Amino acid sequence: MKAIPAQRSVLIAFYSMVLTAAAGLAPHAVPQTADPAPPDKYAWLEDINGDKALAWVREHNARTAAVLEKDPRFAQLQADALKVLESPDRMPWSEFHGSTVYNFWQDSQHVRGIFRRTTLKDYLTADPGWETVLDYDALSKQDNQSWVAKDIDCLQPEKEMCLVQLSAGGEDAVTEREFNLKTGKFVEGGFVLPRGKQNEAWLDKDTLLIGRDWGPGTMSESGYPVTVRIWKRGQPLDSAKEIFRGSTKDVDVGTATYDDGEGHRTALIGRNVSFFEHQWHLVLPDGTHQLALPLKTWLEAFVDNQLIFSLHQDWTPESATAGFKQGSIVAIDLDAASKDPAHLKPVVVFAPTAQEFAQQVATTRHHLLLTTLEHVQGRAYVYTRGTDGNWSRKKLPVADNLTVGVVSASLLDDRFFLGETGFLNPHSLWLGDASTGTLKPAKTQKALFDSSEQVVEQWEATSKDGTRVPYFVVHRKDMPYNRNNPTVMTAYGGFESSYTPFYESVLGKLWLERGGVFVLANIRGGGEFGPAWHEAGLKTHRQRIYDDFYAVAQDLVARKVTSSRHLGIIGGSNGGLLMGVEFEQHPEMWNAVVIEVPLLDMLGFEHLSAGASWVGEFGSPSVPEERAFLASISPYHNLKPDGHYPEPLIFTTTKDDRVGPVHARKFAALMEEYHLPFYYDEITEGGHAEGADNKQEARTDAVKYTYFMMKLM
């Protein structure tokens, strides 16, 4: 069970969407050799909590705050951001548990949040009566620790016994404690997992599968677990029995257990040999058994005793007469797989077309739910398995130009919540019945900004190699085409993650209401057009991603929407790398660049935080051809002392234990050495996000939009 809504950022993972199309393109030419990198003079900033490094951070934070936080617009922007972030009119996202609905909520009285519940009937009213189950602010005070809510993982299908994940300041490493959802209390003498990057799954009410740091050789070079042990209630943690071991070269080894609500249960171990390559092992009484699946396969769900997988490569099973296309969703019978895991007989559930690609899979007790993108338009279906083993589907009635996703689904019956969102459409929830394929209105969020004068359009740009790249533009209906419109543009371009329309109240309140234009580019590297759209930008082909982004900017200028004087860009994480590359490759195109929680040292990223886990996406500096390409695009290594760059805003957090603050620090330090202007903002908490709570996020948002207004308006 997820205890918290998706993180707010330029990518609102309202629903995590993935998959891609566009193959047969010539690889980007790169040199075959590269000079070794010189000694890194700013390696001392890699001491994340060192006194010298933190003194440097404080100095640069103060310099930035003296300009941006003292700007006359800052205070009002911060107040406006906090108002919408804490608005009582926000959507209370829900999680099904039978006839009970759970919700995680933050406001001015609950800064770190509360986990609360009500009945489904009451939830559907305008003013539900909520019962608090877990108060994170009170727990933080009791423990004298700045807890940030992460997941709550419960034993299915009853969902009574749970493990609550608690993060210190927002980092990925968590402490886990057993919690009884029915009584609303932590279990005295129950399971407790000390802080660490770890994963767990309930085998039964007294047994857990655990992946964590058990000592030397049990963690990957990326910093994640590679062994799994069985831990029995009452047993000392260190004496848990190992049942599986991967390699320290793997990204990690994870665990999962499923219950289909019909009495069928299964446990699996996923060995992630790279970010995109996985081995799946059934946990059976006589040990673990690997399923004969292709490496680029992801386990999605379990329903009607069927394991549901998504294929990210073409696959023809042994002895099969026909194969399955990349991007397909297939079902495999658990009983047959348990008896003969080496000879699987999959059945297709969904096959992609030239325009439609799978995004999200969920299940109710008897049915499978699937959302897709059809030319970046959201679609949703209910699939039902027939007595002959084949699957039929019914299309759900959803609107165009919106992102759709399954918010939660019940394993005790066939009810589910389907969400819709768009740039100008406040979040809405529909209560669905998978047995009939019907939807009825459940909740609609009130508007949190004035969108009455706004319009959304979808345009296309032509990239350097001729590929058509779609993008969305949000602007005033009376926008003049005079090249003077202040415009903020974003994209992600990696890891098969799809960027789709979303209702971002802070963006609307702070930027759109004030006359700004917003652009979302669906560049390669993402999942909008199936796996091939992603693969077209992998490793040494990555320049295509950067060319796509630049092509959209050129198209905006050609259409007279904006000009380089009024064009700003923003991106985080892999999107932060995108911003760093665009900052250097086309400095004349932008007047403002926000680089958030970024990767920037692409010759050293493997040894920074969880960097080793992303070699499947970026390539490795240890491979000569890949190193040559990485050297050619690494922002930290391509910054020029005489470069005519815009003045960027570089943002990160000390508590980011995924990408880490080091990339941002070293890049800023090099800019300082070269006497290049920049703003630097590093907050203490927040993890790989904008802040650990709404107040921190509101301050971060105000800093960013003050900067954009100063540069573009």
N, C-alpha and C positions, 0 to 999 in steps of 0.2 A: 504494500500500500504506500502510495506517495503521500507524504505529509505536507508538502509545500508545492505551490504553483511554480510554473516555469520561471527561470530567472529573467528579469527585465534587462534588456540590452538592445542594441540595434537589431539583433536577431532575437525576437520573442519566440522562444521555442514553445509556443502555445500548443503546438503539436510538433514533435520532432519528425521532420519529413526528410526522406532520402530517396535516391536512385537516379538514371541518366541516358543520351543518344548521340551521335556524331562521331563516327569512326572513320578509319581510312584516311586520316590526315597525316601529312608528312611530318616527321619529328622536327622540332625546332633545332636548328644547327647550333652546336656549342663547340668550343675548343676542346681538344682531346687531352690537353695537359694544362696544369695550372701551377703557378708558383706556390710553394708552401707559405702558409700564413706566418707573418712575423710574430715574435713574442707579444702577448696581449698585455699591454701596459695597464689596462683597467681591470685585470683579473681580481684585484683586491675588492672590487665592488661585488664579487660573487660571494663574499662573506656577508650573507643577507642581514644578519643581526649584529654584525661587528660594529664596534664603536665608531671607527673611522668611516665606514660606509654610511651608517645612520646619521652621522654628523653632516656628511655630504648631502644626504637626502633632505635633512632639515633646512639646510642652507638654500637649496634650490626650491623647496616648497615655499619658503618664506618669500623668495624673490618673485615667484609666480603669484602668490596670494596678494602681494603688495600691488600688483597690477590688476588681476582679474577679480579678486574679491573686493577690491576698493573701487571698481568700476561702478558708476551710479545705477547700472541695470542689474547688478548681481543680486542685491537683496530681494528685489521684487521677483526675479526669476526663481530664486530659491524658495520663496514663499509660495509662488504659484505651483512649482513642482511638488512641494510637500503637500499642498492642498489636494491635488489630484491623486497623489500616491496614497494619501490617508483618507480619501473620500469615502464616506459610508455608502456611496452609490456604486462602488466598484463591484464587479462580479464576484460573488462568493463561490469559487470553484469547488466542486463537490467530488466526493469519493463514495461509491456505493458500498454498503455492507448490509445486504438484505434490505429491510425496510428502513434502515438507518442511513443517514448521510453525514459524512465527516467533511470538515473544512479547516484549512489553516488560514489564519487571519492576523493581520498587523494593522495597528492604528496608533494614534497618539498615546493611548493608555496601554497599549500592548506593543511596545517597540520591537521586541524580538519575536512576538507573536504568541498566539494561543492555538491549540488544536481543539476543535469543538465539534459538537454533533447535534443533530435534531432528527426528527422523523421525516421521511420522504414527503408525507402529506403536508407537514408544517413547512418544509423547505420550499414547496411550491407556492406558498403564500408570499405576500409582499413584505411581511415583517416576521421572519421565523423567530422562534424562541430557542436560542442556542444554549447548550450546556457545555461548559469548559471541561475538557478532559485532561489537558496538559498545558500548563502555563510556563512558557520558556523564560519569561522575565523573572518570575518567582524562582524558577529552578536556577537561573544564573545567579541570583542574589543568594540563594541557599548554598550553592556550591562555590561562590566567589569566583566564578568563571564566566567569561563572555560567550555564552553558548549561542550558536546559530543553528536553527533547525535544518536538518537534512531529511533523509527518508525515514519512514516507519515501515518495516518489513514484517508482515503478519503471516501466521500459519493459515493456509487456505484449506477448505473453503470457509471455516468458521470465523477466521480473522479475529480471534480473541487474544491469543498469545502473540506478542509482537516484540521486535527489537527496535528500540528508538536510537537513531543515529544522531549524535551531538558533535558539532564541530566547534573548535575553539577559534572564534574570529572569522569563520567562513572557509577555512582550509579544507582540502579534500580528505585529509586524515581525520578519522572520527573515533569517538568513544561510543560503545554500544551497550545499552542496558535493557534487560527484559522488562516488559511493561504489559500489564493486563488491561486490555482495551475496555473490557466490560466493567471492571471496578474503577478504572481510571487511576491506578496506582502502580508504581514500580514494584516488581515481585521481590519480596524479601528473600535473600539467598538465591536469587535467580541468576540466569546467565549474565555475565558482564565481560565485555571485551575491551581491554585497555586501548588507548589511543593508537591509531595506526592506519595506514592505507590497507583496507581489508574488505573481504566480502563474505557473506554468509547466506545460508538457505536452511529452512526448516525441513528436516527429514521426517520428523514426527514431533509430538509435543514435548518430548524429552531428549531429542537428538538434533544436533546442528551439523551441517557441513561448513567447515571454516577454512578460508584462505587468508593467511596473514603472515607476519614475520615470525618464523619459528627459529631463527638463527641463521648462521652462514649457509648460503646456497639455497635459501628458501624464498628469496626476493629477486625479481628480475633486474636487469640493468636499468630499466625504466622506473624502478622503485615500487613495483606491484608484486603481489603474491604469485608464486609458481607452484605451490604445493597445496593439497587439500587434505584436511584431517576430519575425522568424525569425533565429535565431542558429545559425551553423554552427560546428562544432568547429574550433578553431584561429584563429577570427576574433576580433578585438577586440570586446568587448561593445558599445562605443559605435557600431560600424559595422554592427550588425545591421540588417536591412532591415525597415522598417515595412510591414505588410500590412493593417492595420485601425486605424481611429481612431473612437472614439465622441465624446461630448461631456463637457465638464467638469461638466455638470449631471447626468450619469448617476451611478448609484451606483458602478458599475465595469464593466470589460470583462474577462471571464475566458476561459480556454482549456480545452479538453478533447480528449483523444484516446482512441480505443477500439479494441480488437481482440477479435473474438468467438471467437478460438481456432480458427476455420475458414478463416483466411486473409483475412478481410475486415477492413479497417482504415478508420478515418475520423477526421477532425479537425474540430472545431467551435469557433466563437467565440461566446460568449454576451454580448450587450450588455444589461446590466441597467439599463434606463432608469429604473426605480424598484425598490424592494425586492421588489415582487411582479410587475413587468412586464418581460418579457424578449424580445429578438430573437435568433433563432438563425441563425447563418451557417455554411454548409458551407465548408471550406477545400479548394478544388479547384485543379488545376494552372493554370487561367487566372484565378485570383483567388478572392475570397470571394463567396458567393451566399446571400442571405437566404431562409430557408424561410417560406412563406406560412402561418404559424401565428398564432393569437391571442396577444395579449401575455401573458396570464396562463397561460403554459404552461411547464412545467419539464422539462428533459431528464433522464431517469432512468437509462437503460442502453442497451446495444447487444447484441443476440443474434440469431443466424441472419440476419445482414445487415439486421436491423430496428432502426431507432431507436425507442426507447421513451420516450414523453412522458406526463406527467400533466397533465390539464386542470383549471385552477382557475377556468374560466368556461365557460359553454355555447358550443358551436362548431358551426356548420354550414359545412363547406368549400364553396368555390365549385363550382357545378354538382352538388352533392350533393343527394339527395332527402330525406335524413334527417340530423339533427344528433347531436351527442354531449353528454351531460350533464356539467355541472360535477362534478369529482371522478372522471371516467373516466380509465382508462389506455388509451392507444392506441399502435398500432405503425405505422410508416411505412417502406416499403422504401427502403433507401439508394440502390440503383441508379436507381429511378424518381425519387427526390427529386433526385439529382444531375443527371439529364437535364432535369427540369422542376420546379425548386423552387417555382415559382409556382402549380402545380396539383397539390396533394398528395391522395393517396387513402388516408387512414388506415383502419385496421381496429381495432375495439374489442377490447381484451383483457379489461378489467374495467369494469363499470358499477356505480356505487353504488346501494344500496337506501335505504329509509327509516331503516335502523338500522346498515348496514355501510358503512365507508368505508376507502379505501386508505391505507396508512401508509408502507410501505417496499418498495422494488423492488431486487432483486439478480438476478444471472445466473450460471449455470454455463456450461459449454461449449455445451450444447444446449437449455437450458431457462431459463425465467424464474421467479423466486421472488417471491411477493407476501405481505406481511403486512397484515392489516386490523384494525380495531377494530369489534366488533359490540356496541353499547351498552357501550363501554369494556372489552370482553372481547377478548383477543388471539386472532386466527385466522391460519393460514398455509396457503399453497397453492403447488403446482407447476403452472405453465402450459406447454403444449407447442403449438407451431405446426404445424398439419397441412399436408399437401401442397396443400390448397385455399386456404391462406393464413389460415384461421380458427384460433382458439385454443381449446383445451380445457383443463380444469383438474382437479386432484385435490387434495382437502383433506387436509392433514397432521394426524395425531392429536395435538393439543395440549390441555392441561388448561385448565379455566375459572379465572377470577380470577388469571391470571398475565399478565405482559407477555411477548410473544414477539418475537424478531427474528433476522434472519440476521446472524450474527457475522462469517462470512467464507464465500466460495465460490470454487471452483477454476475457472479458465478452461481448464485442461488436461484436465479430465474433468468428471463431473457430481456430485462430492461437495461437500457444504457442511456448515457447522456452524450449527445452530439453537439459540438460547439461550432459556431460560425463567427468569423471576425474579418474585418476589412479595414483599410486605411481610414475610412470615414464612417464605418459601421461599428458601433459599440458591440462588445461581445454579447452573443445570445446563446442560450442553451435550449436544446430540444430534447424532450424525453421520448426515447425510442422504444419500440417493442419489436425485437428481432423476429419473433414468431409470426408477426403480421407484416413486418416491413413498413410500419407506420411511424410518423413523428408527430408530436404535438408540442406547442410552445410550453417551455418551462420557466425560463427567466430571460429578461433582456436588461442589460445594464443601461443606466441612464447615460446620456452623452456627458463627457467630462471636458469637452472643448467645443467651440462653435465651429461646425463644419458646413454651415448652410451656404457659404460662398465658395466651397471647395469642390473640385472634381478630380476623378482618377482616370488616367488614360494609360493604355499599354501600347508602347511603340517598339520598334526594332532598329538596331544598329547593325552595320556590317563590319565584322572584325577584319584584321589584316589578311587572314587566309580565306576570306569570303564567307565565313560562318555567320549566320544570322543570330543575333543575340537580343532576346526580348528584354524589355525593362519597363517598370511602372513609373509614372510621374504623377505626383499629387500637387495640385496648384490651384490658385484662385480661378474662378470661371472667367474673370475679366483680365487675366494676366496679359500684359502687353508683350508682344514678341519683339523686344527691343534690345536684347542681350544684357539687360540690367537687373534681372531678377536674382536676388540672393538665393543660392541653390546649394543644398547639402545632398551629397550622393554617397551611397554605401553599397557594399556587396560583401560576400564571404569567399566563395570560390574554392571550396575544399571539402574533403572528407565526406563527399556525397550528401552534404547538408543542403536542403532546399530553402531558399529565401522566398517567402510568399507574403501576400498582403496581411497586415496585422493592425490592430487598433492600439496605438501607442499614445497614451494620454499626455505624457510629458512632451513628446514630439509635437502633438497637436497644439497644446497650450502654449508652449514656449516658442515654437517656430512657425507652424502653419498659421495660427491666429495672427501672428505679427507680419504676415505677408511672405514668409519664406516658402520655397519650393523644396520638395523632397523627392529623391530619385532612388529606386531600388533596382539594381541590375542583376539579372539572372545569368551570370557569366558561367563559363565552363569550370569544372572542378566541383560544382554542386550536384544535386540530385534531381533537378527539375525535369530532366529528359532522360532518365534512366542511367544505368551504370556506365554506359559509354560516354555520356556527357562528363562524368567524373573522370574516367580514365583518360580522356583526351588531354587533361591537364596534370597528369601524374608525373612526378620526378622531373626528368629532363625535358618534358613537354610543357612545363609550367609557364613558359613565357606566353603561351596562348591565353592563359587566364588574365595575365597583365595586359595583353593586347586587347582582349575583350572589354576590359574595364575602360581602357583609354578610348576605345572605339565608341562606347556609349557617351563618354564626355565630349568627344568630337561631334557626335550626332546632336547633342544638346546645343552646342555652339552653332552648328550648321542650321538648326531649326530656329535660332535666335532666341532661345529660352534664356540663355545666360552667356557669360563670357568668363575668361580666366580671372578677371578682376573680382567676379562675384560668385565663383565656384569653389566650394569646399568639399572635402571628403572625410569620411570617418569609417573606422573598422577596428574590430577587436580580435585578439588571439591570432589565428591564421589570417583573419581580416586585418589585423595590425601589421602583419608581414606584407600583405597586399598594399596597405597604405605606405609602408616604408619604401617598397619598390617603386610605386607610382611617384612618391615624393622625389626620388632620385632620377628615375627615367624620364619624367615629364614635368620638371619643376615649373616650367612656364605655364602649365595648364591650370594650376591651383593657386588660390590665394590663402587657403586655410586647409590644414591637414591635422586631423586628430588621430593619433596612434595609440590605441588602447591595449593594455595587457598583451604586448606584442611579442612575436618571435622576430628577432632582427639580426642576431649573430648566427648565420646559417652555416658557418664552418665549425661552430662550437656547440650548436644546439643539442647534440646527442648527449653531452655530459651535464646539461643544465636541467634541473628538476626532472620532469617526466619526458624529456626530449627524445630519449632512445625509443619511445613507443611510436614515434611518428615517422620513422624511416620509410615505412610503406607508402607514405604520402609524399615526402620530400626527397627521398633518396638518402644516401649516406656519404659523408665526406671521406670515408675510407675506400670508396669505389672511385677510381680515377675519373671516369666520365661524369659521374654524378657530382664529384667534388668540383670539377671544372665548371659545371653549370651553376652549382650553388655559389661558387666564388664570383660568378658573373652577375648574380642577382642579390647577394647578401647585402642588406642595407648597411650593416656595420662595417663591411669591407669595401664598399663602393662610395662612401661619403667622400667628397672632394673639398679640400680647403678653399678652393676658389669657386665652389658651386654657387650658383645664384638661386638659392632655395627660398621657398616661403618660410615663414616663421611657424613651426609646428607646435602643437600641444601634445606632450607625451604623458600618458597616464598609466599608472600601474598600482599594485597594492603589495605591501610587505608580506601579507599572509597568503599570497598566491603561491601554492605549492604544486601547481600544474605546469604552467609556463614559467612562473617565477618573475620577480622584478628585475633580474640581472640584465636581460636584453635591453630593457628601457634605460636602465642606469648607464650601461656602458655606451649606448648610442648617444645619450645626452652628454656624457662626459667627453666623448670624441667631438661632438658639435662645439662644446665649450672650448676645447683645445684649439679648434679651427676658427674660433671667434665668430661662430655662426649663431644667429639669434634663435631662441627656442623658449618655450614654457615647459616646466616639469612639475608634475603633480603625482605624488605617491602617498596614498592613504594607508594607514596601518592595517585596518581590517578589510574584509570583503572577499578574500579568496580570489578566485578567477572571475570577478564581477565588479560592479560599480560601488558596492558597499555592503555592509553586513545587515543594514536595516534601512527603512525608508528615509530616515533623516540623513544618513550618510549618502544615500543615492540622490536625494534632492540636492544636496550640496555639490555632488559630482556633476549632476545635470546642469546646475546653474553655472558652474565653471565652464563647461563645454559650450553652452549656448551664449554666454557672455563673450567668449572667444569668437564664436561664429559671427555674432552681431558686430563685434568690433572690427572683424576682418572683411565681412561681406556686405554689411548693410550701410 
